[in-house]
Amino acid sequence: MRVKTILLIEDQAPLRDNLRDILALDGYRVLTAGDGLSGLQQAREHKPDLILCDIMLPGMDGYEILARLRSVAPTASLPFIFLTAKGTPPDIRAGMNLGADDYLPKPVARMDLLKAVRTRLQRHAQQRTFTPNFDDPKPLEKLGISPREAEVLLWIAQGKGNPEIAEILGLSVATVKKHTIHIFEKLGVEGRSAAMLTALEALAAN
């Protein structure tokens, strides 16, 4: 099996070295960058399997890196995880709305980091089978769900948990959970994986 490549963009050398070692010991090939511009250049050149990126970087911040990568086809679907001390709800929403796949606050525990990386790589492999379009939740309404439920399902299809979806949509976790239950009932599925598969098929067919 091909070794997965991860690009780590982090300006703090001790943290960068520590994260690189954790990922390398888990079997990943790790590329590193200490500033935004070199990180963007490496992402375009190497097209890694996943990018871990700090937000506050010299030269170009993580938001701009993500926006530039998402704006062109060759790098538009690269799994992208923000790794940052900026963990307030507005920061999380800003990153997710730009197309980030996950958001890990510093300091991040080894197992949390590896779990997030493995999950995003797995989700990306599933999504590539369907080549879904995540630009608009409206096609999901054809499944017989409401516009708000379609918004929730759009994020479920991208591997987000209820707390993440609540942050992105500005809802309470309880409200998201209620929408999720209704979605499962309307789709006739028993869990999140089946709902995700149904959504990916609908988004790919659009």
Secondary structure as UniProt FT lines:
FT   STRAND          5..9
FT   HELIX           13..25
FT   TURN            26..27
FT   STRAND          29..33
FT   HELIX           36..46
FT   STRAND          50..53
FT   HELIX           62..70
FT   HELIX           73..75
FT   TURN            76..77
FT   STRAND          80..84
FT   HELIX           89..97
FT   TURN            98..99
FT   STRAND          102..105
FT   HELIX           110..130
FT   HELIX           138..143
FT   HELIX           147..156
FT   TURN            157..159
FT   HELIX           162..169
FT   HELIX           173..187
FT   HELIX           192..205
//
